[in-house]
């Protein structure tokens, strides 16, 4: 599975490694993802999601139910 956040859609970006002599070579900036289990009280079940750490902060702020609802409306989560 690719390294994409299931709630926000964040994925790897492409950039350059820049040496002291300003030589540039391509590199990849991966998203900071963690695999985390969340409890959904409405469904009385656990769900495992691969989310970015910034999405974890959002979940702590607005709650997992609102975050999943928002992700489904934006088309990131299809479960």
PyMOL commands that place a pseudoatom at each C-alpha (Angstrom):
pseudoatom trace, name=CA, resn=UNK, resi=1, chain=A, elem=C, hetatm=0, pos=[0.000, 0.000, 0.000]
pseudoatom trace, name=CA, resn=UNK, resi=2, chain=A, elem=C, hetatm=0, pos=[1.249, 3.469, -0.809]
pseudoatom trace, name=CA, resn=UNK, resi=3, chain=A, elem=C, hetatm=0, pos=[2.247, 6.014, 1.809]
pseudoatom trace, name=CA, resn=UNK, resi=4, chain=A, elem=C, hetatm=0, pos=[-0.914, 8.141, 1.714]
pseudoatom trace, name=CA, resn=UNK, resi=5, chain=A, elem=C, hetatm=0, pos=[-2.866, 9.483, 4.692]
pseudoatom trace, name=CA, resn=UNK, resi=6, chain=A, elem=C, hetatm=0, pos=[-6.366, 7.998, 4.669]
pseudoatom trace, name=CA, resn=UNK, resi=7, chain=A, elem=C, hetatm=0, pos=[-7.988, 11.083, 6.219]
pseudoatom trace, name=CA, resn=UNK, resi=8, chain=A, elem=C, hetatm=0, pos=[-6.199, 14.017, 4.585]
pseudoatom trace, name=CA, resn=UNK, resi=9, chain=A, elem=C, hetatm=0, pos=[-4.806, 12.515, 1.368]
pseudoatom trace, name=CA, resn=UNK, resi=10, chain=A, elem=C, hetatm=0, pos=[-1.259, 13.675, 2.131]
pseudoatom trace, name=CA, resn=UNK, resi=11, chain=A, elem=C, hetatm=0, pos=[1.373, 11.799, 0.143]
pseudoatom trace, name=CA, resn=UNK, resi=12, chain=A, elem=C, hetatm=0, pos=[5.044, 11.948, -0.792]
pseudoatom trace, name=CA, resn=UNK, resi=13, chain=A, elem=C, hetatm=0, pos=[6.453, 15.075, -2.418]
pseudoatom trace, name=CA, resn=UNK, resi=14, chain=A, elem=C, hetatm=0, pos=[9.437, 15.296, -4.765]
pseudoatom trace, name=CA, resn=UNK, resi=15, chain=A, elem=C, hetatm=0, pos=[12.313, 17.679, -4.206]
pseudoatom trace, name=CA, resn=UNK, resi=16, chain=A, elem=C, hetatm=0, pos=[16.071, 17.994, -4.412]
pseudoatom trace, name=CA, resn=UNK, resi=17, chain=A, elem=C, hetatm=0, pos=[19.019, 17.084, -2.245]
pseudoatom trace, name=CA, resn=UNK, resi=18, chain=A, elem=C, hetatm=0, pos=[21.290, 20.107, -2.481]
pseudoatom trace, name=CA, resn=UNK, resi=19, chain=A, elem=C, hetatm=0, pos=[24.974, 19.591, -1.726]
pseudoatom trace, name=CA, resn=UNK, resi=20, chain=A, elem=C, hetatm=0, pos=[27.389, 22.235, -0.509]
pseudoatom trace, name=CA, resn=UNK, resi=21, chain=A, elem=C, hetatm=0, pos=[28.538, 22.624, -4.119]
pseudoatom trace, name=CA, resn=UNK, resi=22, chain=A, elem=C, hetatm=0, pos=[24.862, 23.142, -5.125]
pseudoatom trace, name=CA, resn=UNK, resi=23, chain=A, elem=C, hetatm=0, pos=[24.652, 19.827, -6.975]
pseudoatom trace, name=CA, resn=UNK, resi=24, chain=A, elem=C, hetatm=0, pos=[21.030, 18.758, -7.106]
pseudoatom trace, name=CA, resn=UNK, resi=25, chain=A, elem=C, hetatm=0, pos=[19.748, 15.176, -7.059]
pseudoatom trace, name=CA, resn=UNK, resi=26, chain=A, elem=C, hetatm=0, pos=[16.130, 14.097, -6.804]
pseudoatom trace, name=CA, resn=UNK, resi=27, chain=A, elem=C, hetatm=0, pos=[14.764, 12.883, -3.490]
pseudoatom trace, name=CA, resn=UNK, resi=28, chain=A, elem=C, hetatm=0, pos=[11.404, 12.105, -1.937]
pseudoatom trace, name=CA, resn=UNK, resi=29, chain=A, elem=C, hetatm=0, pos=[9.791, 13.736, 1.096]
pseudoatom trace, name=CA, resn=UNK, resi=30, chain=A, elem=C, hetatm=0, pos=[7.528, 11.053, 2.579]
pseudoatom trace, name=CA, resn=UNK, resi=31, chain=A, elem=C, hetatm=0, pos=[4.496, 11.949, 4.655]
pseudoatom trace, name=CA, resn=UNK, resi=32, chain=A, elem=C, hetatm=0, pos=[4.878, 11.326, 8.399]
pseudoatom trace, name=CA, resn=UNK, resi=33, chain=A, elem=C, hetatm=0, pos=[2.409, 8.440, 8.730]
pseudoatom trace, name=CA, resn=UNK, resi=34, chain=A, elem=C, hetatm=0, pos=[1.474, 6.249, 11.688]
pseudoatom trace, name=CA, resn=UNK, resi=35, chain=A, elem=C, hetatm=0, pos=[-0.826, 3.243, 11.873]
pseudoatom trace, name=CA, resn=UNK, resi=36, chain=A, elem=C, hetatm=0, pos=[-3.379, 3.885, 14.630]
pseudoatom trace, name=CA, resn=UNK, resi=37, chain=A, elem=C, hetatm=0, pos=[-6.505, 2.209, 15.982]
pseudoatom trace, name=CA, resn=UNK, resi=38, chain=A, elem=C, hetatm=0, pos=[-9.521, 4.369, 16.799]
pseudoatom trace, name=CA, resn=UNK, resi=39, chain=A, elem=C, hetatm=0, pos=[-12.710, 3.483, 18.654]
pseudoatom trace, name=CA, resn=UNK, resi=40, chain=A, elem=C, hetatm=0, pos=[-15.978, 4.534, 17.034]
pseudoatom trace, name=CA, resn=UNK, resi=41, chain=A, elem=C, hetatm=0, pos=[-18.660, 4.726, 19.729]
pseudoatom trace, name=CA, resn=UNK, resi=42, chain=A, elem=C, hetatm=0, pos=[-21.491, 5.123, 17.160]
pseudoatom trace, name=CA, resn=UNK, resi=43, chain=A, elem=C, hetatm=0, pos=[-20.649, 1.783, 15.548]
pseudoatom trace, name=CA, resn=UNK, resi=44, chain=A, elem=C, hetatm=0, pos=[-19.228, 0.227, 18.748]
pseudoatom trace, name=CA, resn=UNK, resi=45, chain=A, elem=C, hetatm=0, pos=[-16.162, -0.945, 16.831]
pseudoatom trace, name=CA, resn=UNK, resi=46, chain=A, elem=C, hetatm=0, pos=[-12.467, -0.295, 16.317]
pseudoatom trace, name=CA, resn=UNK, resi=47, chain=A, elem=C, hetatm=0, pos=[-11.038, 0.910, 13.017]
pseudoatom trace, name=CA, resn=UNK, resi=48, chain=A, elem=C, hetatm=0, pos=[-7.365, 0.935, 11.990]
pseudoatom trace, name=CA, resn=UNK, resi=49, chain=A, elem=C, hetatm=0, pos=[-6.248, 3.878, 9.878]
pseudoatom trace, name=CA, resn=UNK, resi=50, chain=A, elem=C, hetatm=0, pos=[-2.922, 4.986, 8.412]
pseudoatom trace, name=CA, resn=UNK, resi=51, chain=A, elem=C, hetatm=0, pos=[-2.941, 8.705, 9.216]
pseudoatom trace, name=CA, resn=UNK, resi=52, chain=A, elem=C, hetatm=0, pos=[-0.458, 11.555, 9.174]
pseudoatom trace, name=CA, resn=UNK, resi=53, chain=A, elem=C, hetatm=0, pos=[0.599, 13.084, 12.472]
pseudoatom trace, name=CA, resn=UNK, resi=54, chain=A, elem=C, hetatm=0, pos=[-1.096, 16.344, 11.490]
pseudoatom trace, name=CA, resn=UNK, resi=55, chain=A, elem=C, hetatm=0, pos=[-4.330, 14.366, 11.046]
pseudoatom trace, name=CA, resn=UNK, resi=56, chain=A, elem=C, hetatm=0, pos=[-3.861, 13.008, 14.594]
pseudoatom trace, name=CA, resn=UNK, resi=57, chain=A, elem=C, hetatm=0, pos=[-3.840, 16.606, 15.861]
pseudoatom trace, name=CA, resn=UNK, resi=58, chain=A, elem=C, hetatm=0, pos=[-7.045, 17.250, 13.919]
pseudoatom trace, name=CA, resn=UNK, resi=59, chain=A, elem=C, hetatm=0, pos=[-8.656, 14.119, 15.388]
pseudoatom trace, name=CA, resn=UNK, resi=60, chain=A, elem=C, hetatm=0, pos=[-7.713, 15.264, 18.892]
pseudoatom trace, name=CA, resn=UNK, resi=61, chain=A, elem=C, hetatm=0, pos=[-9.306, 18.632, 18.165]
pseudoatom trace, name=CA, resn=UNK, resi=62, chain=A, elem=C, hetatm=0, pos=[-12.568, 17.722, 16.391]
pseudoatom trace, name=CA, resn=UNK, resi=63, chain=A, elem=C, hetatm=0, pos=[-12.961, 14.011, 17.193]
pseudoatom trace, name=CA, resn=UNK, resi=64, chain=A, elem=C, hetatm=0, pos=[-12.664, 10.845, 15.133]
pseudoatom trace, name=CA, resn=UNK, resi=65, chain=A, elem=C, hetatm=0, pos=[-16.317, 10.817, 14.010]
pseudoatom trace, name=CA, resn=UNK, resi=66, chain=A, elem=C, hetatm=0, pos=[-16.155, 14.329, 12.558]
pseudoatom trace, name=CA, resn=UNK, resi=67, chain=A, elem=C, hetatm=0, pos=[-12.769, 13.631, 10.954]
pseudoatom trace, name=CA, resn=UNK, resi=68, chain=A, elem=C, hetatm=0, pos=[-14.040, 10.462, 9.237]
pseudoatom trace, name=CA, resn=UNK, resi=69, chain=A, elem=C, hetatm=0, pos=[-17.199, 12.264, 8.089]
pseudoatom trace, name=CA, resn=UNK, resi=70, chain=A, elem=C, hetatm=0, pos=[-15.086, 15.082, 6.636]
pseudoatom trace, name=CA, resn=UNK, resi=71, chain=A, elem=C, hetatm=0, pos=[-12.721, 12.633, 4.888]
pseudoatom trace, name=CA, resn=UNK, resi=72, chain=A, elem=C, hetatm=0, pos=[-15.647, 10.766, 3.317]
pseudoatom trace, name=CA, resn=UNK, resi=73, chain=A, elem=C, hetatm=0, pos=[-17.154, 14.010, 2.032]
pseudoatom trace, name=CA, resn=UNK, resi=74, chain=A, elem=C, hetatm=0, pos=[-13.806, 14.975, 0.443]
pseudoatom trace, name=CA, resn=UNK, resi=75, chain=A, elem=C, hetatm=0, pos=[-13.445, 11.474, -1.098]
pseudoatom trace, name=CA, resn=UNK, resi=76, chain=A, elem=C, hetatm=0, pos=[-10.294, 10.368, 0.752]
pseudoatom trace, name=CA, resn=UNK, resi=77, chain=A, elem=C, hetatm=0, pos=[-11.888, 7.580, 2.803]
pseudoatom trace, name=CA, resn=UNK, resi=78, chain=A, elem=C, hetatm=0, pos=[-14.008, 5.076, 0.887]
pseudoatom trace, name=CA, resn=UNK, resi=79, chain=A, elem=C, hetatm=0, pos=[-14.638, 2.484, 3.588]
for i in range(1, 79): cmd.bond("trace and resi %d" % i, "trace and resi %d" % (i + 1))
show_as sticks, trace
zoom trace
